[in-house]
Amino acid sequence: MKRLHVNRLGVAFGITGTLFYVGCIILMSILGAEATAVFFNSLLHGLDTSGIIRMDIPFWEVAMGIMLTFILGWISGAMIAAIYNFGLVDESA
């Protein structure tokens, strides 16, 4: 089996999470509060998100959210790759 490159998988996870975050920003700005609540209620069946959706998010929070999402994504991807690589055993030996 091939080993996974820890940094590459971390970056891939980080970018993927960041794209989802930016997609959420775009979705919220296009749909508005009510349609955003309907969208997330359908994703999170059984949960009513209308009481917790906040539309007036300052730019610094958005920037911090994007950075933290990338960092958490990178950590997740890097940990998955490291754990996967650690579990590899050369069975031919």
PDB file of N, CA, C and O in Angstrom:
ATOM      1  N   MET A   1       0.834  -1.183   0.000  1.00  0.00           N
ATOM      2  CA  MET A   1       0.000   0.000   0.000  1.00  0.00           C
ATOM      3  C   MET A   1       0.880   1.248   0.000  1.00  0.00           C
ATOM      4  O   MET A   1       2.000   1.253   0.511  1.00  0.00           O
ATOM      5  N   LYS A   2       0.332   2.293  -0.588  1.00  0.00           N
ATOM      6  CA  LYS A   2       1.080   3.548  -0.627  1.00  0.00           C
ATOM      7  C   LYS A   2       0.805   4.357   0.632  1.00  0.00           C
ATOM      8  O   LYS A   2      -0.279   4.306   1.213  1.00  0.00           O
ATOM      9  N   ARG A   3       1.816   5.096   1.025  1.00  0.00           N
ATOM     10  CA  ARG A   3       1.681   5.998   2.168  1.00  0.00           C
ATOM     11  C   ARG A   3       1.011   7.293   1.698  1.00  0.00           C
ATOM     12  O   ARG A   3       1.164   7.705   0.548  1.00  0.00           O
ATOM     13  N   LEU A   4       0.280   7.912   2.595  1.00  0.00           N
ATOM     14  CA  LEU A   4      -0.354   9.191   2.301  1.00  0.00           C
ATOM     15  C   LEU A   4       0.583  10.314   2.711  1.00  0.00           C
ATOM     16  O   LEU A   4       1.249  10.229   3.742  1.00  0.00           O
ATOM     17  N   HIS A   5       0.635  11.357   1.912  1.00  0.00           N
ATOM     18  CA  HIS A   5       1.444  12.530   2.228  1.00  0.00           C
ATOM     19  C   HIS A   5       0.652  13.385   3.220  1.00  0.00           C
ATOM     20  O   HIS A   5      -0.409  13.912   2.884  1.00  0.00           O
ATOM     21  N   VAL A   6       1.166  13.516   4.429  1.00  0.00           N
ATOM     22  CA  VAL A   6       0.449  14.157   5.528  1.00  0.00           C
ATOM     23  C   VAL A   6       0.063  15.596   5.188  1.00  0.00           C
ATOM     24  O   VAL A   6      -1.092  15.980   5.371  1.00  0.00           O
ATOM     25  N   ASN A   7       1.002  16.389   4.700  1.00  0.00           N
ATOM     26  CA  ASN A   7       0.721  17.799   4.425  1.00  0.00           C
ATOM     27  C   ASN A   7      -0.265  17.950   3.265  1.00  0.00           C
ATOM     28  O   ASN A   7      -1.153  18.801   3.316  1.00  0.00           O
ATOM     29  N   ARG A   8      -0.115  17.136   2.230  1.00  0.00           N
ATOM     30  CA  ARG A   8      -1.027  17.251   1.082  1.00  0.00           C
ATOM     31  C   ARG A   8      -2.461  16.924   1.463  1.00  0.00           C
ATOM     32  O   ARG A   8      -3.384  17.631   1.058  1.00  0.00           O
ATOM     33  N   LEU A   9      -2.659  15.872   2.228  1.00  0.00           N
ATOM     34  CA  LEU A   9      -4.017  15.534   2.647  1.00  0.00           C
ATOM     35  C   LEU A   9      -4.558  16.604   3.590  1.00  0.00           C
ATOM     36  O   LEU A   9      -5.743  16.933   3.537  1.00  0.00           O
ATOM     37  N   GLY A  10      -3.708  17.146   4.444  1.00  0.00           N
ATOM     38  CA  GLY A  10      -4.130  18.239   5.316  1.00  0.00           C
ATOM     39  C   GLY A  10      -4.581  19.451   4.531  1.00  0.00           C
ATOM     40  O   GLY A  10      -5.618  20.040   4.837  1.00  0.00           O
ATOM     41  N   VAL A  11      -3.811  19.832   3.516  1.00  0.00           N
ATOM     42  CA  VAL A  11      -4.181  20.983   2.675  1.00  0.00           C
ATOM     43  C   VAL A  11      -5.474  20.692   1.925  1.00  0.00           C
ATOM     44  O   VAL A  11      -6.327  21.571   1.802  1.00  0.00           O
ATOM     45  N   ALA A  12      -5.632  19.467   1.421  1.00  0.00           N
ATOM     46  CA  ALA A  12      -6.854  19.106   0.696  1.00  0.00           C
ATOM     47  C   ALA A  12      -8.080  19.222   1.604  1.00  0.00           C
ATOM     48  O   ALA A  12      -9.109  19.757   1.191  1.00  0.00           O
ATOM     49  N   PHE A  13      -7.975  18.730   2.820  1.00  0.00           N
ATOM     50  CA  PHE A  13      -9.083  18.850   3.770  1.00  0.00           C
ATOM     51  C   PHE A  13      -9.329  20.316   4.113  1.00  0.00           C
ATOM     52  O   PHE A  13     -10.480  20.748   4.180  1.00  0.00           O
ATOM     53  N   GLY A  14      -8.264  21.085   4.331  1.00  0.00           N
ATOM     54  CA  GLY A  14      -8.408  22.497   4.667  1.00  0.00           C
ATOM     55  C   GLY A  14      -9.092  23.282   3.568  1.00  0.00           C
ATOM     56  O   GLY A  14      -9.979  24.092   3.838  1.00  0.00           O
ATOM     57  N   ILE A  15      -8.685  23.049   2.332  1.00  0.00           N
ATOM     58  CA  ILE A  15      -9.297  23.759   1.202  1.00  0.00           C
ATOM     59  C   ILE A  15     -10.748  23.335   1.036  1.00  0.00           C
ATOM     60  O   ILE A  15     -11.607  24.173   0.762  1.00  0.00           O
ATOM     61  N   THR A  16     -11.033  22.052   1.196  1.00  0.00           N
ATOM     62  CA  THR A  16     -12.411  21.572   1.075  1.00  0.00           C
ATOM     63  C   THR A  16     -13.308  22.224   2.122  1.00  0.00           C
ATOM     64  O   THR A  16     -14.399  22.692   1.798  1.00  0.00           O
ATOM     65  N   GLY A  17     -12.860  22.259   3.368  1.00  0.00           N
ATOM     66  CA  GLY A  17     -13.637  22.907   4.422  1.00  0.00           C
ATOM     67  C   GLY A  17     -13.843  24.389   4.153  1.00  0.00           C
ATOM     68  O   GLY A  17     -14.927  24.925   4.382  1.00  0.00           O
ATOM     69  N   THR A  18     -12.799  25.046   3.667  1.00  0.00           N
ATOM     70  CA  THR A  18     -12.886  26.469   3.359  1.00  0.00           C
ATOM     71  C   THR A  18     -13.869  26.725   2.227  1.00  0.00           C
ATOM     72  O   THR A  18     -14.620  27.699   2.270  1.00  0.00           O
ATOM     73  N   LEU A  19     -13.873  25.859   1.210  1.00  0.00           N
ATOM     74  CA  LEU A  19     -14.835  26.008   0.115  1.00  0.00           C
ATOM     75  C   LEU A  19     -16.271  25.836   0.608  1.00  0.00           C
ATOM     76  O   LEU A  19     -17.168  26.557   0.172  1.00  0.00           O
ATOM     77  N   PHE A  20     -16.489  24.884   1.512  1.00  0.00           N
ATOM     78  CA  PHE A  20     -17.818  24.735   2.108  1.00  0.00           C
ATOM     79  C   PHE A  20     -18.196  25.993   2.896  1.00  0.00           C
ATOM     80  O   PHE A  20     -19.344  26.435   2.840  1.00  0.00           O
ATOM     81  N   TYR A  21     -17.252  26.562   3.619  1.00  0.00           N
ATOM     82  CA  TYR A  21     -17.501  27.766   4.413  1.00  0.00           C
ATOM     83  C   TYR A  21     -17.877  28.937   3.501  1.00  0.00           C
ATOM     84  O   TYR A  21     -18.847  29.648   3.760  1.00  0.00           O
ATOM     85  N   VAL A  22     -17.104  29.129   2.436  1.00  0.00           N
ATOM     86  CA  VAL A  22     -17.394  30.210   1.485  1.00  0.00           C
ATOM     87  C   VAL A  22     -18.725  29.952   0.787  1.00  0.00           C
ATOM     88  O   VAL A  22     -19.487  30.886   0.537  1.00  0.00           O
ATOM     89  N   GLY A  23     -19.007  28.691   0.471  1.00  0.00           N
ATOM     90  CA  GLY A  23     -20.300  28.353  -0.122  1.00  0.00           C
ATOM     91  C   GLY A  23     -21.451  28.708   0.800  1.00  0.00           C
ATOM     92  O   GLY A  23     -22.496  29.175   0.345  1.00  0.00           O
ATOM     93  N   CYS A  24     -21.265  28.492   2.081  1.00  0.00           N
ATOM     94  CA  CYS A  24     -22.283  28.849   3.064  1.00  0.00           C
ATOM     95  C   CYS A  24     -22.472  30.367   3.106  1.00  0.00           C
ATOM     96  O   CYS A  24     -23.598  30.853   3.205  1.00  0.00           O
ATOM     97  N   ILE A  25     -21.378  31.104   3.031  1.00  0.00           N
ATOM     98  CA  ILE A  25     -21.462  32.574   3.009  1.00  0.00           C
ATOM     99  C   ILE A  25     -22.279  33.030   1.799  1.00  0.00           C
ATOM    100  O   ILE A  25     -23.171  33.871   1.919  1.00  0.00           O
ATOM    101  N   ILE A  26     -21.964  32.469   0.644  1.00  0.00           N
ATOM    102  CA  ILE A  26     -22.672  32.841  -0.593  1.00  0.00           C
ATOM    103  C   ILE A  26     -24.146  32.468  -0.482  1.00  0.00           C
ATOM    104  O   ILE A  26     -25.020  33.262  -0.827  1.00  0.00           O
ATOM    105  N   LEU A  27     -24.416  31.262  -0.001  1.00  0.00           N
ATOM    106  CA  LEU A  27     -25.792  30.795   0.157  1.00  0.00           C
ATOM    107  C   LEU A  27     -26.589  31.727   1.059  1.00  0.00           C
ATOM    108  O   LEU A  27     -27.708  32.116   0.727  1.00  0.00           O
ATOM    109  N   MET A  28     -26.012  32.082   2.197  1.00  0.00           N
ATOM    110  CA  MET A  28     -26.718  32.951   3.134  1.00  0.00           C
ATOM    111  C   MET A  28     -26.952  34.342   2.553  1.00  0.00           C
ATOM    112  O   MET A  28     -28.006  34.937   2.780  1.00  0.00           O
ATOM    113  N   SER A  29     -25.987  34.863   1.811  1.00  0.00           N
ATOM    114  CA  SER A  29     -26.167  36.207   1.255  1.00  0.00           C
ATOM    115  C   SER A  29     -27.181  36.231   0.118  1.00  0.00           C
ATOM    116  O   SER A  29     -27.836  37.250  -0.101  1.00  0.00           O
ATOM    117  N   ILE A  30     -27.321  35.120  -0.610  1.00  0.00           N
ATOM    118  CA  ILE A  30     -28.285  35.070  -1.709  1.00  0.00           C
ATOM    119  C   ILE A  30     -29.696  34.756  -1.206  1.00  0.00           C
ATOM    120  O   ILE A  30     -30.660  35.386  -1.643  1.00  0.00           O
ATOM    121  N   LEU A  31     -29.826  33.796  -0.300  1.00  0.00           N
ATOM    122  CA  LEU A  31     -31.140  33.316   0.118  1.00  0.00           C
ATOM    123  C   LEU A  31     -31.837  34.203   1.141  1.00  0.00           C
ATOM    124  O   LEU A  31     -33.061  34.331   1.107  1.00  0.00           O
ATOM    125  N   GLY A  32     -31.092  34.812   2.040  1.00  0.00           N
ATOM    126  CA  GLY A  32     -31.710  35.556   3.134  1.00  0.00           C
ATOM    127  C   GLY A  32     -31.977  34.643   4.321  1.00  0.00           C
ATOM    128  O   GLY A  32     -31.738  33.438   4.253  1.00  0.00           O
ATOM    129  N   ALA A  33     -32.471  35.218   5.400  1.00  0.00           N
ATOM    130  CA  ALA A  33     -32.595  34.500   6.665  1.00  0.00           C
ATOM    131  C   ALA A  33     -33.604  33.352   6.611  1.00  0.00           C
ATOM    132  O   ALA A  33     -33.298  32.245   7.054  1.00  0.00           O
ATOM    133  N   GLU A  34     -34.786  33.597   6.082  1.00  0.00           N
ATOM    134  CA  GLU A  34     -35.825  32.567   6.094  1.00  0.00           C
ATOM    135  C   GLU A  34     -35.456  31.367   5.227  1.00  0.00           C
ATOM    136  O   GLU A  34     -35.581  30.223   5.663  1.00  0.00           O
ATOM    137  N   ALA A  35     -35.007  31.621   4.016  1.00  0.00           N
ATOM    138  CA  ALA A  35     -34.649  30.518   3.119  1.00  0.00           C
ATOM    139  C   ALA A  35     -33.403  29.782   3.618  1.00  0.00           C
ATOM    140  O   ALA A  35     -33.270  28.576   3.411  1.00  0.00           O
ATOM    141  N   THR A  36     -32.492  30.504   4.274  1.00  0.00           N
ATOM    142  CA  THR A  36     -31.317  29.852   4.863  1.00  0.00           C
ATOM    143  C   THR A  36     -31.753  28.897   5.967  1.00  0.00           C
ATOM    144  O   THR A  36     -31.233  27.786   6.070  1.00  0.00           O
ATOM    145  N   ALA A  37     -32.700  29.323   6.787  1.00  0.00           N
ATOM    146  CA  ALA A  37     -33.220  28.457   7.845  1.00  0.00           C
ATOM    147  C   ALA A  37     -33.874  27.220   7.251  1.00  0.00           C
ATOM    148  O   ALA A  37     -33.673  26.117   7.760  1.00  0.00           O
ATOM    149  N   VAL A  38     -34.652  27.377   6.188  1.00  0.00           N
ATOM    150  CA  VAL A  38     -35.290  26.236   5.530  1.00  0.00           C
ATOM    151  C   VAL A  38     -34.225  25.285   4.986  1.00  0.00           C
ATOM    152  O   VAL A  38     -34.343  24.069   5.134  1.00  0.00           O
ATOM    153  N   PHE A  39     -33.188  25.837   4.358  1.00  0.00           N
ATOM    154  CA  PHE A  39     -32.112  25.015   3.798  1.00  0.00           C
ATOM    155  C   PHE A  39     -31.437  24.187   4.891  1.00  0.00           C
ATOM    156  O   PHE A  39     -31.283  22.974   4.749  1.00  0.00           O
ATOM    157  N   PHE A  40     -31.037  24.838   5.972  1.00  0.00           N
ATOM    158  CA  PHE A  40     -30.335  24.118   7.032  1.00  0.00           C
ATOM    159  C   PHE A  40     -31.266  23.207   7.828  1.00  0.00           C
ATOM    160  O   PHE A  40     -30.827  22.174   8.334  1.00  0.00           O
ATOM    161  N   ASN A  41     -32.535  23.570   7.945  1.00  0.00           N
ATOM    162  CA  ASN A  41     -33.496  22.668   8.590  1.00  0.00           C
ATOM    163  C   ASN A  41     -33.629  21.373   7.790  1.00  0.00           C
ATOM    164  O   ASN A  41     -33.771  20.300   8.376  1.00  0.00           O
ATOM    165  N   SER A  42     -33.586  21.460   6.468  1.00  0.00           N
ATOM    166  CA  SER A  42     -33.697  20.256   5.652  1.00  0.00           C
ATOM    167  C   SER A  42     -32.428  19.408   5.733  1.00  0.00           C
ATOM    168  O   SER A  42     -32.500  18.184   5.620  1.00  0.00           O
ATOM    169  N   LEU A  43     -31.279  20.032   5.925  1.00  0.00           N
ATOM    170  CA  LEU A  43     -30.035  19.276   6.098  1.00  0.00           C
ATOM    171  C   LEU A  43     -29.964  18.621   7.473  1.00  0.00           C
ATOM    172  O   LEU A  43     -29.512  17.484   7.606  1.00  0.00           O
ATOM    173  N   LEU A  44     -30.404  19.332   8.471  1.00  0.00           N
ATOM    174  CA  LEU A  44     -30.306  18.869   9.856  1.00  0.00           C
ATOM    175  C   LEU A  44     -31.693  18.436  10.329  1.00  0.00           C
ATOM    176  O   LEU A  44     -32.239  18.995  11.280  1.00  0.00           O
ATOM    177  N   HIS A  45     -32.250  17.439   9.656  1.00  0.00           N
ATOM    178  CA  HIS A  45     -33.624  16.995   9.922  1.00  0.00           C
ATOM    179  C   HIS A  45     -33.873  16.839  11.427  1.00  0.00           C
ATOM    180  O   HIS A  45     -33.121  16.191  12.155  1.00  0.00           O
ATOM    181  N   GLY A  46     -34.949  17.458  11.837  1.00  0.00           N
ATOM    182  CA  GLY A  46     -35.309  17.384  13.245  1.00  0.00           C
ATOM    183  C   GLY A  46     -34.837  18.570  14.066  1.00  0.00           C
ATOM    184  O   GLY A  46     -35.288  18.749  15.197  1.00  0.00           O
ATOM    185  N   LEU A  47     -33.940  19.386  13.524  1.00  0.00           N
ATOM    186  CA  LEU A  47     -33.460  20.568  14.244  1.00  0.00           C
ATOM    187  C   LEU A  47     -34.018  21.821  13.595  1.00  0.00           C
ATOM    188  O   LEU A  47     -34.034  21.937  12.370  1.00  0.00           O
ATOM    189  N   ASP A  48     -34.473  22.753  14.407  1.00  0.00           N
ATOM    190  CA  ASP A  48     -34.958  24.030  13.903  1.00  0.00           C
ATOM    191  C   ASP A  48     -33.851  25.068  14.081  1.00  0.00           C
ATOM    192  O   ASP A  48     -33.536  25.466  15.203  1.00  0.00           O
ATOM    193  N   THR A  49     -33.272  25.499  12.975  1.00  0.00           N
ATOM    194  CA  THR A  49     -32.153  26.437  13.023  1.00  0.00           C
ATOM    195  C   THR A  49     -32.595  27.904  12.951  1.00  0.00           C
ATOM    196  O   THR A  49     -31.764  28.808  13.034  1.00  0.00           O
ATOM    197  N   SER A  50     -33.897  28.138  12.797  1.00  0.00           N
ATOM    198  CA  SER A  50     -34.355  29.514  12.598  1.00  0.00           C
ATOM    199  C   SER A  50     -34.025  30.424  13.787  1.00  0.00           C
ATOM    200  O   SER A  50     -33.841  31.627  13.607  1.00  0.00           O
ATOM    201  N   GLY A  51     -33.952  29.870  14.978  1.00  0.00           N
ATOM    202  CA  GLY A  51     -33.659  30.688  16.154  1.00  0.00           C
ATOM    203  C   GLY A  51     -32.183  30.980  16.363  1.00  0.00           C
ATOM    204  O   GLY A  51     -31.834  31.835  17.177  1.00  0.00           O
ATOM    205  N   ILE A  52     -31.308  30.286  15.644  1.00  0.00           N
ATOM    206  CA  ILE A  52     -29.874  30.484  15.869  1.00  0.00           C
ATOM    207  C   ILE A  52     -29.140  31.073  14.669  1.00  0.00           C
ATOM    208  O   ILE A  52     -27.949  31.370  14.757  1.00  0.00           O
ATOM    209  N   ILE A  53     -29.839  31.243  13.550  1.00  0.00           N
ATOM    210  CA  ILE A  53     -29.185  31.815  12.367  1.00  0.00           C
ATOM    211  C   ILE A  53     -29.013  33.306  12.563  1.00  0.00           C
ATOM    212  O   ILE A  53     -29.958  34.021  12.899  1.00  0.00           O
ATOM    213  N   ARG A  54     -27.791  33.763  12.346  1.00  0.00           N
ATOM    214  CA  ARG A  54     -27.438  35.173  12.515  1.00  0.00           C
ATOM    215  C   ARG A  54     -26.948  35.685  11.170  1.00  0.00           C
ATOM    216  O   ARG A  54     -26.001  35.139  10.603  1.00  0.00           O
ATOM    217  N   MET A  55     -27.581  36.722  10.659  1.00  0.00           N
ATOM    218  CA  MET A  55     -27.235  37.230   9.330  1.00  0.00           C
ATOM    219  C   MET A  55     -26.278  38.428   9.381  1.00  0.00           C
ATOM    220  O   MET A  55     -25.657  38.746   8.367  1.00  0.00           O
ATOM    221  N   ASP A  56     -26.144  39.080  10.498  1.00  0.00           N
ATOM    222  CA  ASP A  56     -25.298  40.278  10.599  1.00  0.00           C
ATOM    223  C   ASP A  56     -23.936  39.923  11.196  1.00  0.00           C
ATOM    224  O   ASP A  56     -23.615  40.308  12.320  1.00  0.00           O
ATOM    225  N   ILE A  57     -23.153  39.189  10.427  1.00  0.00           N
ATOM    226  CA  ILE A  57     -21.861  38.711  10.908  1.00  0.00           C
ATOM    227  C   ILE A  57     -20.777  39.699  10.455  1.00  0.00           C
ATOM    228  O   ILE A  57     -20.656  39.969   9.260  1.00  0.00           O
ATOM    229  N   PRO A  58     -19.990  40.240  11.391  1.00  0.00           N
ATOM    230  CA  PRO A  58     -18.943  41.189  11.008  1.00  0.00           C
ATOM    231  C   PRO A  58     -17.830  40.512  10.204  1.00  0.00           C
ATOM    232  O   PRO A  58     -17.606  39.307  10.318  1.00  0.00           O
ATOM    233  N   PHE A  59     -17.148  41.303   9.399  1.00  0.00           N
ATOM    234  CA  PHE A  59     -16.108  40.782   8.510  1.00  0.00           C
ATOM    235  C   PHE A  59     -15.008  40.059   9.281  1.00  0.00           C
ATOM    236  O   PHE A  59     -14.509  39.032   8.821  1.00  0.00           O
ATOM    237  N   TRP A  60     -14.622  40.580  10.449  1.00  0.00           N
ATOM    238  CA  TRP A  60     -13.534  39.948  11.197  1.00  0.00           C
ATOM    239  C   TRP A  60     -13.923  38.542  11.636  1.00  0.00           C
ATOM    240  O   TRP A  60     -13.065  37.662  11.706  1.00  0.00           O
ATOM    241  N   GLU A  61     -15.210  38.313  11.935  1.00  0.00           N
ATOM    242  CA  GLU A  61     -15.655  36.964  12.305  1.00  0.00           C
ATOM    243  C   GLU A  61     -15.615  36.025  11.099  1.00  0.00           C
ATOM    244  O   GLU A  61     -15.252  34.855  11.224  1.00  0.00           O
ATOM    245  N   VAL A  62     -15.988  36.546   9.942  1.00  0.00           N
ATOM    246  CA  VAL A  62     -15.937  35.743   8.718  1.00  0.00           C
ATOM    247  C   VAL A  62     -14.490  35.362   8.413  1.00  0.00           C
ATOM    248  O   VAL A  62     -14.201  34.202   8.119  1.00  0.00           O
ATOM    249  N   ALA A  63     -13.586  36.329   8.482  1.00  0.00           N
ATOM    250  CA  ALA A  63     -12.168  36.056   8.212  1.00  0.00           C
ATOM    251  C   ALA A  63     -11.603  35.051   9.214  1.00  0.00           C
ATOM    252  O   ALA A  63     -10.866  34.140   8.836  1.00  0.00           O
ATOM    253  N   MET A  64     -11.947  35.216  10.477  1.00  0.00           N
ATOM    254  CA  MET A  64     -11.492  34.275  11.503  1.00  0.00           C
ATOM    255  C   MET A  64     -12.080  32.891  11.252  1.00  0.00           C
ATOM    256  O   MET A  64     -11.386  31.886  11.408  1.00  0.00           O
ATOM    257  N   GLY A  65     -13.340  32.832  10.869  1.00  0.00           N
ATOM    258  CA  GLY A  65     -13.993  31.559  10.581  1.00  0.00           C
ATOM    259  C   GLY A  65     -13.342  30.833   9.415  1.00  0.00           C
ATOM    260  O   GLY A  65     -13.164  29.616   9.458  1.00  0.00           O
ATOM    261  N   ILE A  66     -12.989  31.572   8.380  1.00  0.00           N
ATOM    262  CA  ILE A  66     -12.325  30.961   7.220  1.00  0.00           C
ATOM    263  C   ILE A  66     -10.966  30.401   7.639  1.00  0.00           C
ATOM    264  O   ILE A  66     -10.625  29.270   7.293  1.00  0.00           O
ATOM    265  N   MET A  67     -10.195  31.189   8.381  1.00  0.00           N
ATOM    266  CA  MET A  67      -8.871  30.719   8.820  1.00  0.00           C
ATOM    267  C   MET A  67      -8.978  29.504   9.733  1.00  0.00           C
ATOM    268  O   MET A  67      -8.242  28.532   9.562  1.00  0.00           O
ATOM    269  N   LEU A  68      -9.883  29.551  10.693  1.00  0.00           N
ATOM    270  CA  LEU A  68     -10.026  28.439  11.633  1.00  0.00           C
ATOM    271  C   LEU A  68     -10.558  27.181  10.945  1.00  0.00           C
ATOM    272  O   LEU A  68     -10.165  26.067  11.290  1.00  0.00           O
ATOM    273  N   THR A  69     -11.446  27.360   9.980  1.00  0.00           N
ATOM    274  CA  THR A  69     -11.946  26.211   9.225  1.00  0.00           C
ATOM    275  C   THR A  69     -10.807  25.546   8.462  1.00  0.00           C
ATOM    276  O   THR A  69     -10.710  24.319   8.438  1.00  0.00           O
ATOM    277  N   PHE A  70      -9.945  26.349   7.836  1.00  0.00           N
ATOM    278  CA  PHE A  70      -8.807  25.774   7.126  1.00  0.00           C
ATOM    279  C   PHE A  70      -7.882  25.041   8.098  1.00  0.00           C
ATOM    280  O   PHE A  70      -7.445  23.922   7.826  1.00  0.00           O
ATOM    281  N   ILE A  71      -7.590  25.672   9.219  1.00  0.00           N
ATOM    282  CA  ILE A  71      -6.673  25.061  10.195  1.00  0.00           C
ATOM    283  C   ILE A  71      -7.242  23.747  10.722  1.00  0.00           C
ATOM    284  O   ILE A  71      -6.527  22.747  10.775  1.00  0.00           O
ATOM    285  N   LEU A  72      -8.518  23.734  11.112  1.00  0.00           N
ATOM    286  CA  LEU A  72      -9.128  22.499  11.610  1.00  0.00           C
ATOM    287  C   LEU A  72      -9.194  21.431  10.524  1.00  0.00           C
ATOM    288  O   LEU A  72      -9.008  20.246  10.801  1.00  0.00           O
ATOM    289  N   GLY A  73      -9.457  21.849   9.292  1.00  0.00           N
ATOM    290  CA  GLY A  73      -9.450  20.903   8.172  1.00  0.00           C
ATOM    291  C   GLY A  73      -8.066  20.328   7.949  1.00  0.00           C
ATOM    292  O   GLY A  73      -7.915  19.128   7.722  1.00  0.00           O
ATOM    293  N   TRP A  74      -7.051  21.188   8.015  1.00  0.00           N
ATOM    294  CA  TRP A  74      -5.680  20.712   7.825  1.00  0.00           C
ATOM    295  C   TRP A  74      -5.310  19.713   8.924  1.00  0.00           C
ATOM    296  O   TRP A  74      -4.739  18.658   8.646  1.00  0.00           O
ATOM    297  N   ILE A  75      -5.633  20.046  10.154  1.00  0.00           N
ATOM    298  CA  ILE A  75      -5.330  19.137  11.265  1.00  0.00           C
ATOM    299  C   ILE A  75      -6.039  17.799  11.072  1.00  0.00           C
ATOM    300  O   ILE A  75      -5.443  16.745  11.293  1.00  0.00           O
ATOM    301  N   SER A  76      -7.298  17.835  10.663  1.00  0.00           N
ATOM    302  CA  SER A  76      -8.051  16.598  10.442  1.00  0.00           C
ATOM    303  C   SER A  76      -7.412  15.748   9.356  1.00  0.00           C
ATOM    304  O   SER A  76      -7.201  14.550   9.545  1.00  0.00           O
ATOM    305  N   GLY A  77      -7.103  16.361   8.220  1.00  0.00           N
ATOM    306  CA  GLY A  77      -6.481  15.616   7.121  1.00  0.00           C
ATOM    307  C   GLY A  77      -5.115  15.079   7.481  1.00  0.00           C
ATOM    308  O   GLY A  77      -4.776  13.945   7.141  1.00  0.00           O
ATOM    309  N   ALA A  78      -4.328  15.893   8.170  1.00  0.00           N
ATOM    310  CA  ALA A  78      -2.989  15.453   8.560  1.00  0.00           C
ATOM    311  C   ALA A  78      -3.070  14.304   9.558  1.00  0.00           C
ATOM    312  O   ALA A  78      -2.284  13.360   9.481  1.00  0.00           O
ATOM    313  N   MET A  79      -4.010  14.377  10.490  1.00  0.00           N
ATOM    314  CA  MET A  79      -4.164  13.287  11.456  1.00  0.00           C
ATOM    315  C   MET A  79      -4.618  11.998  10.776  1.00  0.00           C
ATOM    316  O   MET A  79      -4.126  10.918  11.102  1.00  0.00           O
ATOM    317  N   ILE A  80      -5.551  12.108   9.834  1.00  0.00           N
ATOM    318  CA  ILE A  80      -6.004  10.915   9.117  1.00  0.00           C
ATOM    319  C   ILE A  80      -4.841  10.281   8.373  1.00  0.00           C
ATOM    320  O   ILE A  80      -4.661   9.064   8.430  1.00  0.00           O
ATOM    321  N   ALA A  81      -4.041  11.096   7.668  1.00  0.00           N
ATOM    322  CA  ALA A  81      -2.898  10.561   6.930  1.00  0.00           C
ATOM    323  C   ALA A  81      -1.876   9.933   7.873  1.00  0.00           C
ATOM    324  O   ALA A  81      -1.349   8.856   7.594  1.00  0.00           O
ATOM    325  N   ALA A  82      -1.599  10.603   8.984  1.00  0.00           N
ATOM    326  CA  ALA A  82      -0.609  10.075   9.928  1.00  0.00           C
ATOM    327  C   ALA A  82      -1.076   8.762  10.546  1.00  0.00           C
ATOM    328  O   ALA A  82      -0.297   7.818  10.673  1.00  0.00           O
ATOM    329  N   ILE A  83      -2.349   8.707  10.927  1.00  0.00           N
ATOM    330  CA  ILE A  83      -2.881   7.468  11.510  1.00  0.00           C
ATOM    331  C   ILE A  83      -2.888   6.355  10.475  1.00  0.00           C
ATOM    332  O   ILE A  83      -2.551   5.212  10.783  1.00  0.00           O
ATOM    333  N   TYR A  84      -3.269   6.684   9.255  1.00  0.00           N
ATOM    334  CA  TYR A  84      -3.260   5.696   8.171  1.00  0.00           C
ATOM    335  C   TYR A  84      -1.853   5.169   7.940  1.00  0.00           C
ATOM    336  O   TYR A  84      -1.644   3.959   7.847  1.00  0.00           O
ATOM    337  N   ASN A  85      -0.878   6.085   7.845  1.00  0.00           N
ATOM    338  CA  ASN A  85       0.505   5.680   7.611  1.00  0.00           C
ATOM    339  C   ASN A  85       1.047   4.876   8.769  1.00  0.00           C
ATOM    340  O   ASN A  85       1.809   3.932   8.556  1.00  0.00           O
ATOM    341  N   PHE A  86       0.680   5.219   9.982  1.00  0.00           N
ATOM    342  CA  PHE A  86       1.151   4.489  11.165  1.00  0.00           C
ATOM    343  C   PHE A  86       0.618   3.059  11.151  1.00  0.00           C
ATOM    344  O   PHE A  86       1.295   2.137  11.605  1.00  0.00           O
ATOM    345  N   GLY A  87      -0.578   2.876  10.636  1.00  0.00           N
ATOM    346  CA  GLY A  87      -1.193   1.568  10.611  1.00  0.00           C
ATOM    347  C   GLY A  87      -0.710   0.657   9.493  1.00  0.00           C
ATOM    348  O   GLY A  87      -1.053  -0.525   9.459  1.00  0.00           O
ATOM    349  N   LEU A  88       0.089   1.207   8.574  1.00  0.00           N
ATOM    350  CA  LEU A  88       0.582   0.377   7.482  1.00  0.00           C
ATOM    351  C   LEU A  88       1.586  -0.636   8.013  1.00  0.00           C
ATOM    352  O   LEU A  88       2.510  -0.297   8.752  1.00  0.00           O
ATOM    353  N   VAL A  89       1.388  -1.849   7.629  1.00  0.00           N
ATOM    354  CA  VAL A  89       2.309  -2.908   8.046  1.00  0.00           C
ATOM    355  C   VAL A  89       2.798  -3.599   6.792  1.00  0.00           C
ATOM    356  O   VAL A  89       1.999  -3.973   5.934  1.00  0.00           O
ATOM    357  N   ASP A  90       4.089  -3.771   6.680  1.00  0.00           N
ATOM    358  CA  ASP A  90       4.651  -4.449   5.522  1.00  0.00           C
ATOM    359  C   ASP A  90       4.490  -5.955   5.733  1.00  0.00           C
ATOM    360  O   ASP A  90       5.213  -6.575   6.512  1.00  0.00           O
ATOM    361  N   GLU A  91       3.526  -6.517   5.020  1.00  0.00           N
ATOM    362  CA  GLU A  91       3.213  -7.931   5.204  1.00  0.00           C
ATOM    363  C   GLU A  91       4.183  -8.847   4.463  1.00  0.00           C
ATOM    364  O   GLU A  91       4.179 -10.059   4.677  1.00  0.00           O
ATOM    365  N   SER A  92       5.007  -8.276   3.597  1.00  0.00           N
ATOM    366  CA  SER A  92       5.933  -9.119   2.833  1.00  0.00           C
ATOM    367  C   SER A  92       7.189  -9.460   3.632  1.00  0.00           C
ATOM    368  O   SER A  92       7.972 -10.315   3.217  1.00  0.00           O
ATOM    369  N   ALA A  93       7.388  -8.806   4.765  1.00  0.00           N
ATOM    370  CA  ALA A  93       8.597  -9.036   5.553  1.00  0.00           C
ATOM    371  C   ALA A  93       8.505 -10.255   6.427  1.00  0.00           C
ATOM    372  O   ALA A  93       9.452 -10.571   7.148  1.00  0.00           O
TER     373      ALA A  93
END
